[in-house]
């Protein structure tokens, strides 16, 4: 099965949290925070959304930072994805 987003929607897959800090400190379960960095899996075609033309500025493979509580979680073949509007993406990580 494949997810194909519509309009200005983007399918994201969250990246795994780091187990250690840059200084080598191992984080316990309570110290870990769910990361906000995700990989773009699929991008909708854009078009006219709410009367405004939307051009998609992300592409599959991009790493992005998204709003922490944005989107709808979907599990497909035991993999969790998040479907968000392009406006919920805060930045592209390069």
Buried (B, 14 or more C-beta within 10 A) or exposed (E): EEEEBEBBBBBBEBEEEEEEEEEEEEEEEEEEEEBBBBBBBBBBEBEEBEEEEBEBEBEEEBBBBBEEEBBEEEEEEEEEBBBBBBEBBEEEEE
